[in-house]
């Protein structure tokens, strides 16, 4: 393996191909902007390695379902999968993923941001390479904030966010003070609402793994979210996930949007955003209890253990998550559009330091603490999820209840009662208590 990568590195530098060793690999990925951009640059990978790529690009919830089913059943449909911090350590423990220890020294694993490398490792070994890393933060219209006579703090509280959202709302002109995730899914609305709940002092489980959705903290958090969205959110919000809210913000219809830091490059891109020159950034809000409503996530590339094309798959990961790939994107699209949050060296690069959201993105990532995500102690690791196999089904189910409450189909009290009962049932069945 080492000899192979010495040869590979030489060929990559020379722009040669691998000739007879060329393969066609199938990659499953999410339909986010950075992944779409990567697909457009695949010819660079093919030119350097000879390998060709077939893409399966899916909406976030569908991607998770497809790759989970495929890897659990050893379906073999994909040679590279786009997964995250939730799946990587759990699947690695089940021997479902190939270790990435075979990456060459030139890849420089030590340059990966520590938070990203740790979340994608199991027993000290890397099992998925971060394509980009993110936390969440406030993105806001500076012109609307000024018009409202307000100034966004670098580290706002939820009270200020609500005050600003109401002041910026002008529904008659289709301007909504705040856009937040409402689409059901453990990685969609549940990801946002759990971080909001963290900042309100709520927990998913107590120290004995008893679900906590029947707590006063959870009631306060969900009622705040629903009331805020009712007063200052857009219509049909229960169907809005990352991509839908991104489109609304780019169209100038959102005063504020609290979501993934990776969105910063899209809302400030004048090719796509009518408010590109009117966007400010702030840390995710808190409620004065010591925890902010920011998550920690990486969309990462991993190799299912059953693939017959491991070497070609590793070649792709080496290309797509390398320092050289960041430079490739910068040469084509500018430094503001490189995939953020994966490498320490990016945040030391003087060209990238000029990007207006670079500093706030890094500060947001550092503010997230997966080992201590909540105000009170918890037995799980993870900020917007609990790193246990059962969370995927639990998170999806509670997300459906929260979405129904946002749509006005059930009350907040009913949503939390349902979430409590279904989670208790699942945790008992799994033997946690």
GIURGI-V820089 format. One record per helix or strand of 3 or more residues. SS is the DSSP state (~ for helix, > for strand). FROM is the first residue (numbers start at 1). TO is the last residue. If there is no record, write none. Layout:
SS:FROM:TO  SS:FROM:TO
//
This chain:
~:2:14  ~:19:21  >:24:30  ~:33:40  ~:42:49  >:52:58  ~:60:72  >:80:83  ~:85:93  ~:105:107  ~:109:111  ~:114:119  >:129:134  >:136:141  ~:142:147  ~:158:168  ~:171:173  >:175:179  ~:189:199  ~:216:232  ~:237:239  ~:242:250  >:254:260  ~:261:267  >:279:283  >:297:302  ~:310:320  ~:323:333  ~:335:337  ~:344:348  ~:350:353  ~:358:367  ~:391:406  ~:412:429
//
